[in-house]
């Protein structure tokens, strides 16, 4: 994620979840003076047709793409007023086409909702979003419960969750620049796991405090090395639940996390990226 966001990619499939994301896209684009590409993909015929897309009996794929382009050209004209917008329809697997376009067009930020449904929406991330989160060459903004969230479209309170690894220095610098550009306050959070099931025992409390203090010193040194001035809290608990609860209590508008390989030995937070997105009370920006 470059310090300045100039190109936003907004994959749009006409679903209710995508419509709920539009105010967030517009608010960021206007504040950052960024161009938005509203992007649609006609999936292979063996895939499920996107919600709200017409089924063109007997039509070939070129006609499908032409129909989608016509719909995109007419979409969101009022909702994205004041924003510089391109509209592009392509053929192929949506996740693959999204990540390819992001790479070739120099996209700085992809904004897309997740698509869990019904009773399972707190457990699922749609396959397209999951693939984009895994493969995208740039930052990805997403929200699981947009219909329930009360976050401001233009964030005023940002929480950056850190895993304490050396790579967090670069993450912090990017987040600090992004927050400053938005005029938002920034708070830092690091979570350490409980070391015992018996926290009432004095010796266990002492040991837990030692672990927390060591973690605080380590992350604080990263913060200073990054030259970022933001309050830091080290909390004890299960990572996903603690990040979500801290955001909820602080009325956070946006959580920022580092996104990396789930096979990373030290990047514990990154292995919990999906869980944080699923449980977050606000949108999540993964970098």
ZISULQUI-V57745 format. One record per pair of residues at least 12 apart in sequence whose C-alpha atoms are under 7 Angstrom apart, sorted by the first residue. I is the first residue (numbers start at 1). J is the second residue. Records with the same first field share a line. If there is no record, write none. Layout:
I = J + J
This chain:
1 = 108 + 138 + 139 + 287
2 = 108
3 = 174 + 177 + 178
5 = 32 + 34 + 108 + 109
6 = 33 + 34 + 35 + 108
7 = 34 + 35 + 36 + 107 + 108 + 109
8 = 34 + 35 + 36 + 37 + 107 + 108 + 109 + 110
9 = 36 + 37 + 38 + 39 + 107 + 109 + 110 + 111
10 = 36 + 37 + 38 + 39 + 110 + 111 + 112
11 = 38 + 39 + 40 + 112
12 = 38 + 39 + 40
13 = 40 + 50 + 51
14 = 51 + 52
15 = 51 + 52
17 = 113
18 = 112 + 113
20 = 146 + 147
21 = 113
23 = 153
24 = 153 + 154
25 = 111
26 = 80 + 83
27 = 153 + 154
28 = 154
29 = 83
30 = 83
31 = 182
35 = 83 + 84 + 85
36 = 84 + 85 + 86
37 = 85 + 86 + 87
38 = 86 + 87 + 88
39 = 87 + 88 + 89
40 = 88 + 89 + 90
41 = 89 + 90 + 91 + 92 + 94
42 = 64 + 65 + 90 + 91 + 92
43 = 91 + 92 + 93 + 94
44 = 92 + 93
65 = 89 + 90 + 91
68 = 89
69 = 88 + 89
72 = 87
73 = 87
94 = 128
95 = 128 + 131 + 132
99 = 132 + 135 + 136
103 = 137
107 = 138
108 = 138 + 139
109 = 138 + 139 + 140
110 = 139 + 140 + 141
111 = 140 + 141 + 142
112 = 141 + 142
113 = 142 + 143 + 144
114 = 126 + 129 + 142 + 143 + 144
122 = 278 + 279
123 = 278
138 = 287
139 = 285 + 286 + 287
140 = 285 + 286 + 287
141 = 283 + 284 + 285 + 286
142 = 283 + 284 + 285
143 = 277 + 282 + 283 + 284
144 = 277 + 278
149 = 281 + 282
151 = 253 + 282
152 = 253
155 = 184 + 253 + 254
156 = 183 + 184 + 185 + 253
157 = 184 + 185 + 186 + 252 + 253 + 254
158 = 184 + 185 + 186 + 187 + 252 + 253 + 254 + 255
159 = 186 + 187 + 188 + 247 + 252 + 254 + 255 + 256
160 = 187 + 188 + 189 + 255 + 256 + 257
161 = 188 + 189 + 190 + 256 + 257
162 = 189 + 190 + 257 + 269
163 = 190 + 267 + 268 + 269
164 = 219
165 = 266 + 267
166 = 222
169 = 222 + 223 + 225 + 226
170 = 226
171 = 258
172 = 226 + 228
173 = 226 + 228
176 = 228
186 = 230
187 = 230 + 231 + 232
188 = 230 + 231 + 232 + 233
189 = 232 + 233 + 234
190 = 233 + 234 + 235
191 = 234 + 235 + 236 + 237 + 239
192 = 212 + 235 + 236 + 237
193 = 236 + 237 + 238
194 = 236 + 237
195 = 208
212 = 234
216 = 234
240 = 272 + 275 + 276
244 = 276 + 279 + 280 + 281
247 = 281
248 = 281
252 = 282
253 = 282 + 283
254 = 282 + 283 + 284
255 = 283 + 284 + 285
256 = 284 + 285 + 286
257 = 285 + 286 + 287
258 = 270 + 286 + 287
259 = 273 + 286 + 287
